[in-house]
Amino acid sequence: RMPRETVAAFSRQSFDDVISGRYEDFPFELYEAKLWEGSGKSETTAFKGVIVAFETIEPFPGTLVAARKAGKVTHFFRGMFASKMQELSSGVDDLDDTYEFRTDNVEAARPLVTGRMAQALAWLRETWPYDQARVALSGSDGFLLMPRSKNFFELPDISQPIDYNAHVAPMITDLGAMLATAALVRKIGARDEVSG
């Protein structure tokens, strides 16, 4: 159910490790994925990394995507899927230089893109050192895409003993960071609680 506008065009997909569970009272699914177009020497990877899927606190009335700013070829292919999507800016130069924000509901998206989504993406850039994360909201579905070139859950070769500090602890730290980020992203469209 992930909006196609979140990544460039792809016709092939593979999935590796999958985890589902609860974090801070919300259910999530986390899976390693590779999405690509073509094969062999003409293969183009649209996305490789971890995708976290979750339910948002408040449904977004439409689709809103924050994705890596596309090159000309990617922009052309994404445009094929995004004909009804309009681009908007966050007003934060640094973010607008690296992200493109697309939506089919500008009125509902504008306060999110200039507010909580911009804050979440700025925080993400500081906490995820590998590559630019992407976010998509569609109705009550939320998606956080965390690019990573190597296998996230990869342990050493069977002949090498597993060392908790070297092999497991970093994985747990990254997993915690991804879920904490998903918890932040799922609040993007939520109304502020009124005290009193």
C-alpha positions, 0 to 999 in steps of 0.5 A, spaced: 500 500 500 506 504 499 504 510 494 508 509 488 511 516 488 515 514 494 520 511 490 522 511 482 519 506 477 520 499 479 518 493 476 521 488 480 522 487 488 525 482 493 524 482 501 528 479 506 527 479 513 521 481 516 519 483 523 512 485 526 510 487 533 508 493 537 512 499 539 510 504 544 503 502 543 502 502 536 503 496 531 508 496 526 511 492 520 519 492 518 522 489 512 528 489 508 526 490 501 530 492 494 526 495 489 529 495 482 527 496 474 531 492 469 536 486 470 543 485 469 548 491 467 541 495 466 539 494 473 537 501 476 535 500 484 529 505 486 530 503 493 534 498 498 534 498 505 529 498 511 521 500 510 517 501 516 510 501 515 505 503 521 498 506 522 498 514 523 495 517 529 490 521 524 489 519 517 491 524 512 486 526 507 490 523 501 497 522 499 503 526 502 510 523 500 517 526 502 522 523 497 529 524 495 529 530 490 529 526 483 534 527 477 531 528 470 530 521 469 527 519 475 523 525 475 520 523 468 518 516 471 516 519 477 512 524 473 508 518 470 505 516 477 504 522 480 500 526 474 495 528 480 500 530 485 503 537 486 509 539 489 510 544 494 516 546 499 517 546 506 520 553 506 527 550 509 532 551 504 536 545 506 530 541 506 528 543 499 534 542 496 534 535 498 527 533 498 521 534 494 514 534 497 508 531 493 501 531 495 494 530 492 491 535 497 495 541 498 491 544 503 491 539 508 499 537 506 502 545 507 501 545 514 505 538 515 510 540 510 512 546 513 511 544 520 512 537 523 514 533 517 520 538 516 522 537 523 522 530 523 526 530 516 531 535 519 532 530 525 532 524 521 538 527 517 542 527 524 540 520 526 540 516 520 547 517 517 547 512 511 542 515 506 536 520 505 530 517 509 523 518 505 516 518 508 509 517 505 503 518 508 496 515 505 490 515 509 491 512 515 498 508 512 504 511 514 511 509 511 518 510 513 524 508 508 531 508 511 536 506 505 541 502 507 546 498 502 548 492 506 543 487 509 541 490 516 540 484 520 547 481 517 551 477 522 558 474 521 559 468 517 557 461 520 565 460 522 565 466 526 563 467 533 558 472 534 560 478 539 554 481 542 558 488 542 560 488 535 554 485 532 548 485 535 548 491 540 549 496 533 543 492 530 539 493 536 541 501 536 539 502 529 532 498 530 531 502 536 532 509 532 528 506 526 522 505 531 523 511 535 523 515 528 517 511 526 513 514 532 515 521 531 513 520 523 506 517 525 505 524 529 506 528 523 498 529 522 496 528 529 492 534 532 495 537 538 492 535 545 488 541 548 490 541 556 484 543 560 
